[in-house]
Amino acid sequence: MMDSGMGKPGSPADRKGSLVFSRKVGENCRHIAVELSEATAPSAPGQFFLVREWGVFDPLLGRPLASTVSGNCRLEFLFQVTGRGTSRLASLTPGAALELRGPCGNGFPAPVGEKLLLVAGTLGIAPFLGAVSALGEKVDVTAVLGVPGRGWEPFTEWCEDKIPGIRLNSDDGSLGRRGDPVEDSLTLVGPGRELWGCGPEAMLRELGRAYEKGCEKVLVSLERRMGCGIGGCLSCSITTPSGMKRVCVDGPVFDWREVFGEPLRN
């Protein structure tokens, strides 16, 4: 396995942090940075933290957020405002105290080869941002992003700044290529290229078509509503060919076959 410098996954722990900044990067999308009171173990891309305002218990549970930057005493997150928990986080101002539990779950391991293809649907780009930075020039990385279309310009511009050369796809063709990121990614896969995906389940399922192109390894990060984040409440459980899996502890990163079974081949 290639030494990527990405670090080994850390174990979950409770920590206190202070909000450094909170920036809007598109409609209902926020990029926040948190300074921790003590250093945290480096998290692997795809691992997440449960984040909530310190001392506030409504909602009771922290929101699971994938870290985009993980290092020493600083964490950064990208998330979409979808409910009470994320709305509260988005409303906080710099200096606000936060409670964080993590890193949780299993992330993406260091790529085996020297070519990596990242396929994301909108906010699915979050776990890949740290990977691109950590891998640097050690791996040939190509990123493909899909968004609905008009109105997502601030978000895509932010992503282009973070990942130069990212390939954009939109449903209406107003941003980048017309179409979905899966179709675009299938023109790039082949023997010797590993594929990572994060986004809506329908998109991840379609990534299994990469096996037809000679891709031997496809890893996917599943998006699920979570409760406890430590495997106790079973709210994020899924049924797989090998039995029930808890996304928060068995994942959120899985081998494609583990979740969807053997791909159909022509």
RAZI-V330224 format. One record per pair of residues at least 24 apart in sequence whose C-alpha atoms are under 8 Angstrom apart, sorted by the first residue. I is the first residue (numbers start at 1). J is the second residue. D is the distance in whole Angstrom. If there is no record, write none. Layout:
((I:J:D) (I:J:D))
This chain:
((1:110:7) (1:111:7) (1:112:5) (1:113:7) (2:110:7) (2:111:7) (2:112:6) (2:113:7) (2:114:8) (3:110:7) (4:110:6) (4:111:8) (4:134:7) (4:135:5) (4:138:7) (5:134:6) (5:135:7) (6:44:7) (6:110:7) (6:131:7) (6:134:5) (6:135:7) (7:42:6) (7:43:7) (7:44:7) (8:42:7) (8:43:7) (8:44:6) (9:41:8) (9:42:7) (9:43:5) (9:44:5) (9:47:8) (9:103:8) (9:106:7) (9:107:7) (10:41:5) (10:42:6) (10:43:6) (10:44:8) (10:102:8) (10:103:6) (10:104:8) (11:41:7) (11:102:7) (11:103:6) (11:104:7) (12:101:6) (12:102:4) (12:103:5) (12:104:5) (13:101:5) (13:102:5) (13:103:7) (14:99:7) (14:100:6) (14:101:4) (14:102:7) (15:99:6) (15:100:5) (15:101:6) (16:54:8) (16:97:7) (16:98:6) (16:99:5) (16:100:6) (17:97:6) (17:98:5) (17:99:6) (17:100:7) (18:94:7) (18:95:5) (18:96:6) (18:97:5) (18:98:6) (19:92:8) (19:93:7) (19:94:5) (19:95:5) (19:96:5) (19:97:6) (19:98:7) (20:94:5) (20:95:6) (21:93:7) (21:94:5) (22:90:7) (22:92:8) (22:93:7) (22:94:7) (25:154:6) (25:155:5) (25:158:7) (26:151:8) (26:152:6) (26:153:7) (26:154:5) (26:155:5) (27:151:7) (27:152:7) (27:155:8) (28:80:6) (28:81:5) (28:82:8) (29:78:7) (29:79:6) (29:80:4) (29:81:6) (29:155:8) (30:78:6) (30:79:6) (30:80:6) (30:81:8) (30:90:7) (31:76:7) (31:77:6) (31:78:5) (31:79:7) (32:76:6) (32:77:5) (32:78:7) (33:74:7) (33:75:6) (33:76:4) (33:77:6) (34:74:6) (34:75:5) (34:76:6) (35:73:6) (35:74:5) (35:75:7) (36:73:5) (36:74:6) (36:75:8) (37:73:7) (38:72:8) (38:73:6) (39:71:8) (39:72:5) (39:73:4) (39:74:8) (40:71:7) (40:72:6) (40:73:6) (41:71:8) (41:72:7) (41:103:8) (42:70:6) (42:71:6) (42:72:7) (43:67:8) (43:70:6) (43:103:6) (43:107:8) (44:106:8) (44:107:5) (44:108:6) (44:109:7) (45:107:5) (45:108:6) (45:109:8) (45:127:5) (45:128:6) (45:130:6) (45:131:6) (46:105:8) (46:106:7) (46:107:4) (46:108:6) (46:127:5) (46:128:8) (46:221:7) (46:252:7) (46:253:7) (47:103:6) (47:104:6) (47:105:5) (47:106:6) (47:107:5) (47:108:8) (47:127:8) (47:252:7) (48:102:7) (48:103:5) (48:104:5) (48:105:7) (49:100:6) (49:101:5) (49:102:5) (49:103:5) (49:104:6) (50:100:5) (50:101:5) (50:102:7) (50:229:7) (51:98:7) (51:99:6) (51:100:5) (51:101:7) (52:85:7) (52:89:7) (52:98:6) (52:99:5) (52:100:7) (53:88:8) (53:89:7) (53:96:8) (53:97:6) (53:98:4) (53:99:6) (54:97:5) (54:98:4) (54:99:5) (55:99:8) (59:84:7) (59:85:6) (61:227:7) (61:228:7) (62:100:8) (63:226:8) (64:226:7) (64:229:7) (66:126:6) (66:127:6) (67:126:7) (67:127:6) (67:130:8) (68:126:6) (68:127:6) (68:128:7) (68:129:5) (68:130:5) (69:129:7) (69:130:5) (70:130:7) (77:126:7) (78:123:7) (78:126:6) (79:123:7) (79:126:8) (80:123:7) (104:229:7) (104:230:7) (104:248:7) (104:249:7) (105:230:8) (105:247:8) (105:248:5) (105:249:4) (105:250:7) (105:251:6) (105:252:6) (106:249:7) (106:250:7) (106:251:5) (106:252:6) (106:253:6) (107:251:7) (107:252:7) (107:253:5) (108:219:8) (108:253:6) (111:194:7) (112:194:8) (113:139:8) (113:192:7) (113:193:7) (113:194:7) (114:138:7) (114:139:5) (114:140:6) (114:192:8) (114:193:7) (115:139:6) (115:140:5) (115:141:6) (115:192:7) (115:193:5) (115:194:6) (116:140:6) (116:141:5) (116:142:6) (116:193:6) (116:194:5) (116:195:6) (116:196:8) (117:141:6) (117:142:5) (117:143:6) (117:144:8) (117:185:8) (117:188:8) (117:189:7) (117:193:7) (117:194:6) (117:195:5) (117:196:6) (118:142:6) (118:143:5) (118:144:6) (118:195:6) (118:196:5) (118:197:6) (119:143:6) (119:144:5) (119:145:6) (119:181:7) (119:182:7) (119:185:7) (119:195:7) (119:196:6) (119:197:5) (119:198:7) (120:144:6) (120:145:5) (120:146:6) (120:181:7) (120:197:6) (120:198:5) (120:199:6) (121:145:6) (121:146:5) (121:147:6) (121:181:7) (121:198:7) (121:199:4) (121:200:7) (121:203:8) (122:146:6) (122:147:5) (122:199:7) (123:199:7) (124:197:8) (124:198:5) (124:199:5) (125:198:7) (125:199:8) (129:162:7) (129:163:7) (132:163:7) (142:166:7) (143:167:6) (144:168:6) (144:169:8) (144:181:6) (144:184:8) (144:185:7) (145:169:6) (145:181:6) (146:170:6) (146:171:8) (146:180:6) (146:181:5) (147:171:7) (148:172:7) (149:173:7) (149:174:6) (149:175:6) (150:174:6) (150:175:7) (182:206:7) (182:207:6) (186:210:6) (186:213:8) (189:213:6) (189:214:7) (189:215:6) (190:214:5) (190:215:5) (191:215:5) (191:216:7) (192:216:8) (193:217:8) (194:218:6) (195:219:6) (196:220:6) (196:221:8) (197:221:6) (198:222:7) (198:223:8) (199:223:7) (205:260:7) (208:256:7) (208:263:6) (209:263:7) (209:264:8) (211:263:7) (211:265:8) (212:265:6) (212:266:7) (217:255:8) (218:255:6) (218:256:6) (219:253:7) (219:254:6) (219:255:5) (219:256:5) (220:252:8) (220:253:5) (220:254:5) (220:255:6) (220:256:6) (221:251:7) (221:252:5) (221:253:4) (221:254:6) (222:247:7) (222:251:8) (222:252:5) (222:253:6) (222:254:8) (223:252:7))
